[in-house]
Amino acid sequence: MTEPALLDIQGLHTVYGKKIHALKGVSAQVRSGEIVCIIGNNGAGKTTLLKTVSGVLQPDKGAVRFAGEAITGQPTHRIARMGLAHVPEGRHVFPRLSVAENLEMGAYFRTERDLSKDYDHVFELFPVLGRRKAQLAGTLSGGEQQMLAMGRALMARPRLLMLDEPSMGLAPVVVDTIFDIIRRINKEGVTVLLVEQNAKRALQASSRGYVLETGEIVLEDKAETLCSDAKVRKAYLGLQ
Amino acid sequence: MFLQQLVNGLTLGSIYSLIALGYTLVYGILVMINFAHSEVLMVGSFVALAVFRFAPAILPQGPVGLIVALVLSMAGAGVLNVVIERFAYRPLRHAQKLAPLISSIGVSIVLQNAVFLWVSTQSESFPELIAATQFSIGGAGVSSLQLVCMASAIGLMMGLHFFIEHTKVGKAMRACSDDLETAGLMGIDSSRIIALTFLVGGALGGAAGVLYGLNYGSIKYNLGFLPGVKAFTAAVLGGIGNIRGAVLGGFILGIMEVMAAGYIPRGSDWKDVIAFSVLIFVLLLRPSGILGEKIAEKV
């Protein structure tokens, strides 16, 4: 590891509401160009980890560096402007804004006047969004909202895209599309940190993975190695 | 008589709507009722009075004077609202819901007493920025003041509509009102957007203060209370947090109040009772108001 990681998480502790110790010293790295996944069950701390990285939650201990810069304690909007996009769990599109306006908000801090290339790119990745530009985001289906949330994040031209449970509640065929797009975005140069309960899909798409259990990283390895790990197969892939 | 009352109702309604927008904008983004808003509007009217006292030259009678008065009062009231947010609400943003509400009542009392003690305990006559002339449209007597009042209010509302719907910052305001946390993830500085919301809401309140003074001829330290509470009623009636709802609610309430005064015997004594009965009935029967239906977010 000669090149410093794009995202470097060191010994992160986050306590929720002064009681629930959701993260207990998590360390993880994402290098430029990778797709890395964090798998774990409901309540393992996956969402807390992403929220702490993007500044929505404040850690009690530990540090996060992004592109070599310490971002711990910085406000959310400033971290986002550095090129770290976070697509939250449950999509969180702006329901009373149109599809086009949602995308415009994704590019909020960019100063270029002409964003037509970015819109075209998003509409090429997700043609359904192009057909529904004027529709209110709150009236889209769950899968379309996931696509919009991802498209909106891409409008910022991020260096790192963090996706929290992108497959949650979606039909298998939609999940296929979403994972195809994740691979494609990555090939186009965006580094991806993926958090999933759907361990099989996540590991298939990733080059490396971490297993998070009750706030601690218990395993980390290449995705293929994790796939053949007896414990992972039993606990997360439902295989013997 | 109906036409006459309709004109009076639209005039009153246009003032209520402007004030109601201030409540609804703030509620939309912070889910709090800014009870100090009635005092912001009162201070707005006193700004125009102060300018008239100390620099009458810049407030000539006529449209120019009116526009100058509106601009200065809007700036004064808007900035005051931003200062209130900064010092009385922002420190409480992560506190219990009730805390900023109580803080806003405190600010309201402080402002009212400040004007009472340091400015005037009496009614002060408001500058006649527009000469009051009476003319008749289809049998209804209309005064120039009423027309100016309606035109100014409608102009400001159209300006607000353009700002909210078509500018990037206006869209960011709506995004923050939909989902403050996610707006931050887009690189939107939500604290700045909140401050901007208070600026815009306060400015509309300040304009309402000037129009109030113009219409009633005099202003007093406690003038904000009644129109404030009624505009709040209007905002709830239309659907609190909903911008079109605030405008609709303001006009409905204004027209209802004036019609009641005109058609019910001794109705003008009962008009406040009617307004607040509306509030109670809306809260009982349709707490989300006329237009206040949120689109459910699919998960």
Chai-1 contact restraints between the chains, C-beta under 6 A:
chainA,res_idxA,chainB,res_idxB,connection_type,confidence,min_distance_angstrom,max_distance_angstrom,comment,restraint_id
A,T76,B,G184,contact,1.0,0.0,6.0,A-B,restraint_1
A,H77,B,G184,contact,1.0,0.0,6.0,A-B,restraint_2
A,H77,B,G187,contact,1.0,0.0,6.0,A-B,restraint_3
A,H77,B,I188,contact,1.0,0.0,6.0,A-B,restraint_4
A,H77,B,D189,contact,1.0,0.0,6.0,A-B,restraint_5
A,A80,B,L185,contact,1.0,0.0,6.0,A-B,restraint_6
A,A80,B,G187,contact,1.0,0.0,6.0,A-B,restraint_7
A,R81,B,G187,contact,1.0,0.0,6.0,A-B,restraint_8
A,H86,B,L185,contact,1.0,0.0,6.0,A-B,restraint_9
A,G90,B,V299,contact,1.0,0.0,6.0,A-B,restraint_10
A,H92,B,D179,contact,1.0,0.0,6.0,A-B,restraint_11
A,H92,B,T182,contact,1.0,0.0,6.0,A-B,restraint_12
A,F94,B,A175,contact,1.0,0.0,6.0,A-B,restraint_13
A,F94,B,D178,contact,1.0,0.0,6.0,A-B,restraint_14
A,F94,B,D179,contact,1.0,0.0,6.0,A-B,restraint_15
A,P95,B,D178,contact,1.0,0.0,6.0,A-B,restraint_16
A,P95,B,I295,contact,1.0,0.0,6.0,A-B,restraint_17
A,P95,B,E297,contact,1.0,0.0,6.0,A-B,restraint_18
A,R96,B,D178,contact,1.0,0.0,6.0,A-B,restraint_19
A,L97,B,R174,contact,1.0,0.0,6.0,A-B,restraint_20
A,E101,B,K171,contact,1.0,0.0,6.0,A-B,restraint_21
A,M105,B,A175,contact,1.0,0.0,6.0,A-B,restraint_22
A,M105,B,M186,contact,1.0,0.0,6.0,A-B,restraint_23
A,G106,B,M186,contact,1.0,0.0,6.0,A-B,restraint_24
A,Y108,B,M186,contact,1.0,0.0,6.0,A-B,restraint_25
A,Y108,B,G187,contact,1.0,0.0,6.0,A-B,restraint_26
A,Y108,B,I188,contact,1.0,0.0,6.0,A-B,restraint_27
A,F109,B,G187,contact,1.0,0.0,6.0,A-B,restraint_28
A,G138,B,I295,contact,1.0,0.0,6.0,A-B,restraint_29
A,G138,B,E297,contact,1.0,0.0,6.0,A-B,restraint_30
A,G142,B,K298,contact,1.0,0.0,6.0,A-B,restraint_31
A,Q145,B,K298,contact,1.0,0.0,6.0,A-B,restraint_32
